[in-house]
Amino acid sequence: MNPLALTKALTKVKPMLRNFRNAHPKFFPFVKTALKCADVDSVVEVKITTSDGKTYVTNMKLTAEDMQLVEEAKNIIL
């Protein structure tokens, strides 16, 4: 992605992110805590329950390679 396109995308996303933070104030503190305590072999689980009651769940065990991404995310989010 070229720098101009990236700047344009970030400009569009920034107010959306602010609205998301305001609407869900507990989410980012949870993510910060989760990133701090995650380590190799931690299990990350995601569950979505739709408005009609259907549930979708998946999980993954973090590998050493995954932890590289977690460390980068810590630098961005924390």
Secondary structure, DSSP 8 states (H G I E B T S, - for coil): --HHHHHHHHHHHHHHHHHHHHH-TTHHHHHHHHHHH--TT-EEEEEEE-TTS-EEEEEEE--HHHHHHHHHHHHHH-
